[in-house]
Amino acid sequence: MIFAGLGWAAYSIIGRNAADPLAATSANFLLCVPILLILLTGTGLRFSITGIALGLVCGGLTSGLGYALWYSVLPRIEAATAAVVQLSVPVIAILAGALILEESIGPIVILATLLVVGGIGWAVTARSAPVGHR
């Protein structure tokens, strides 16, 4: 998770400076296909047409739309706010899993979600300390 977070942060910082972040993201997705095929060669895995179609829709289309939305919002917010807001992704995944897949949400998940959302809210709305104060 640490490496995933660092990768996402680096990708966002690099994308923030891209002339056309959506085109860059599309190119990155397409560049990953040959790498993925090389990594999967010789594994003995078999793929159905349905599985490939679902992978393209879930992995490519929805992620692409997510990146498009993120990169349209990113220039409008401060880097520190963007870093904190990214922490909402697991909460969104939990909610989507509950709504779409009817996954159960227990008290620990509810508490963790409230803590994450509360921390995000606190960090985003907190006033910065005056210069020279800690």
GUGU-603637 format. One record per residue (C-alpha): residue in three letters; chain; x, y, z. Coordinates in steps of 0.1 Angstrom, whole numbers, plus 2048, in hexadecimal, padded with zeros to 3 digits. Example, Ala and Ser with C-alpha at 12.3 -4.5 7.8 and 13.67 -1.06 7.14 Angstrom:
! GUGU-603637
 rest kette  px  py  pz
  Ala     A 87B 7D3 84E
  Ser     A 889 7F5 847
This chain:
! GUGU-603637
 rest kette  px  py  pz
  Met     A 800 800 800
  Ile     A 81D 817 807
  Phe     A 82B 812 7E4
  Ala     A 809 816 7D5
  Gly     A 804 837 7E7
  Leu     A 826 843 7DC
  Gly     A 81F 839 7B9
  Trp     A 7FE 84A 7B8
  Ala     A 80D 86A 7C7
  Ala     A 82A 86A 7AD
  Tyr     A 811 863 791
  Ser     A 7FB 880 79D
  Ile     A 819 898 7A0
  Ile     A 826 88F 77D
  Gly     A 803 890 76E
  Arg     A 7FC 8B2 77E
  Asn     A 818 8C1 767
  Ala     A 80E 8AE 748
  Ala     A 800 8C2 72B
  Asp     A 7E4 8A9 725
  Pro     A 7E2 892 744
  Leu     A 7C5 87D 735
  Ala     A 7D9 875 716
  Ala     A 7F8 86D 72B
  Thr     A 7E3 856 740
  Ser     A 7D4 845 722
  Ala     A 7F7 840 714
  Asn     A 803 831 735
  Phe     A 7E6 819 736
  Leu     A 7EE 80E 712
  Leu     A 813 80A 71B
  Cys     A 80A 7F3 737
  Val     A 7F9 7DA 721
  Pro     A 819 7CB 712
  Ile     A 829 7CA 734
  Leu     A 80B 7B8 742
  Leu     A 80B 79F 725
  Ile     A 830 798 72B
  Leu     A 82B 793 750
  Leu     A 80E 77C 74A
  Thr     A 820 767 72F
  Gly     A 826 744 73B
  Thr     A 810 746 75B
  Gly     A 7F7 72D 74E
  Leu     A 7DA 745 753
  Arg     A 7BD 743 73C
  Phe     A 7A7 761 734
  Ser     A 783 762 728
  Ile     A 775 77C 711
  Thr     A 75E 787 72E
  Gly     A 77B 78A 746
  Ile     A 78F 79F 72D
  Ala     A 771 7B5 726
  Leu     A 76B 7BB 74B
  Gly     A 790 7C2 751
  Leu     A 790 7DC 735
  Val     A 770 7EC 742
  Cys     A 77A 7EB 767
  Gly     A 79F 7F1 763
  Gly     A 7A0 807 745
  Leu     A 780 81A 741
  Thr     A 777 821 765
  Ser     A 79B 827 770
  Gly     A 79F 83E 752
  Leu     A 780 851 75C
  Gly     A 78C 854 77F
  Tyr     A 7AE 861 773
  Ala     A 79C 87A 75C
  Leu     A 787 887 779
  Trp     A 7A6 888 790
  Tyr     A 7BB 89C 777
  Ser     A 79F 8B4 770
  Val     A 79C 8BC 796
  Leu     A 7C2 8BA 79E
  Pro     A 7CC 8DC 78F
  Arg     A 7B0 8ED 7A4
  Ile     A 7BC 8E2 7C6
  Glu     A 7DC 8E5 7DA
  Ala     A 7F5 8C8 7D9
  Ala     A 7F1 8C2 7FF
  Thr     A 7CB 8C0 7FB
  Ala     A 7CF 8A8 7DE
  Ala     A 7E5 892 7F2
  Val     A 7CC 890 80F
  Val     A 7AE 88C 7F8
  Gln     A 7BE 86E 7E8
  Leu     A 7BA 85C 809
  Ser     A 795 85A 801
  Val     A 79A 840 7E6
  Pro     A 797 821 7FD
  Val     A 778 830 80C
  Ile     A 768 835 7EA
  Ala     A 772 810 7E2
  Ile     A 761 804 802
  Leu     A 741 817 7FA
  Ala     A 741 80B 7D6
  Gly     A 746 7E7 7E2
  Ala     A 729 7EB 7FA
  Leu     A 712 7FB 7E1
  Ile     A 71B 7E8 7C1
  Leu     A 726 7C7 7CE
  Glu     A 711 7C6 7ED
  Glu     A 730 7C0 803
  Ser     A 729 7C2 828
  Ile     A 738 7DE 83C
  Gly     A 73F 7D6 861
  Pro     A 745 7ED 87E
  Ile     A 76B 7EE 87A
  Val     A 768 7F8 856
  Ile     A 74F 813 85F
  Leu     A 766 820 87B
  Ala     A 784 820 864
  Thr     A 771 832 848
  Leu     A 765 84C 861
  Leu     A 789 851 86D
  Val     A 796 855 84A
  Val     A 77A 86D 83F
  Gly     A 77E 880 85F
  Gly     A 7A4 883 85B
  Ile     A 79F 88F 837
  Gly     A 786 8A8 842
  Trp     A 79C 8B4 85E
  Ala     A 7BB 8B7 848
  Val     A 7A8 8C9 82C
  Thr     A 797 8E2 842
  Ala     A 7B2 8E8 85B
  Arg     A 7C2 90A 85B
  Ser     A 7E8 90A 856
  Ala     A 7FD 916 873
  Pro     A 80B 93A 871
  Val     A 82F 93C 864
  Gly     A 847 936 881
  His     A 82E 922 896
  Arg     A 82C 8FD 89A
